[in-house]
Amino acid sequence: MKLYLWDQAAKDFYKKFTSSEDTPTVLLVTTVNPKSYSRTGNLALSSMASSRVFIDKDIQPTIDYFSWLGSNPEIAKRVNADEVTRSETMTIGQIYAYIKQENAKEASFDCIATIDDVKRDSAWYYIGCSGCQTKATRGPSSLMCAKCGKTNVSGVAKYLAKISVYDKNDQAVFVLLGDAGSELTGKNAAELVNNYFEANQDLGAGHQMPVPQALLDTIGQTHKFRVKVSKLNLTGKIQAITVTKIVSSEVLPPVPTPTEIPHDVEDEVALPSAIVIDGSGFKADDADGSTSSMDESRKAKRPKHGK
């Protein structure tokens, strides 16, 4: 179901959301008259002037549901996030403006950008636990997984590639994490790594495979990226932004008119008149490390490759 909050209900929700220590899980809205759209079959519900908004532990019904949900985590796994999530599309500059906001929280956005380069001075993949995908560590005689608590796990290569991207006004470093890399290149990281070492069997165990041609071939491509603003971004520990999904191939939008130019990083992102509340979630671990500062990454870049 999609929930549309208008006017005072939208303001109430935004106030509660931004003041919450953790991202709210349970939302209770008093309203009526849900509608079903025949084209999609999805339910939609809009707030009214008399609507009130409650979250998590505001009142007893939300407290009860919050407790029940915590005791039944498998319920949340039934939700197909791709079907119910509609991330807001933002420019690179607007994403950095959001990060600068005092009350910003972890969030996902869609961002249309062109790939300018692939970083070659750091590894483009990591060896993860085959069970949970967390980065595995090398023990005395085997790979270990701190998350699973196992001391002998099978390792699998997963994407962790840094790419330089730009739009009409700014540039940034994105990190392709896990399946997002496969979606971009059409190639599985484990397959690329295995093929490389099979063809170069004389290389030592500590050798790092160079950036593959499949990644280099993406330079100059424009895509809509689903990106995650993480706690590490909000605390300023890293500036690189994690890509969790390649939504689609795109073209950069026209250069905005002066009245449409995105906010500077010092400005807050304006609230829309209506807020659409959708389900959303992430299971990918945050990438660490960065090769550029936030301020440097926001400098406008000349399009390359005929773009």
Helices and strands as residue ranges (DSSP letters): E 2-6, H 7-19, E 27-29, E 35-36, E 43-46, E 53-55, H 60-71, G 73-78, H 81-84, H 92-100, E 107-118, E 125-129, E 137-138, E 143-145, E 150-153, E 155-166, E 171-177, H 179-185, H 189-199, H 213-216, E 222-229, H 231-234, E 241-249, G 258-260, E 274-277, H 294-297
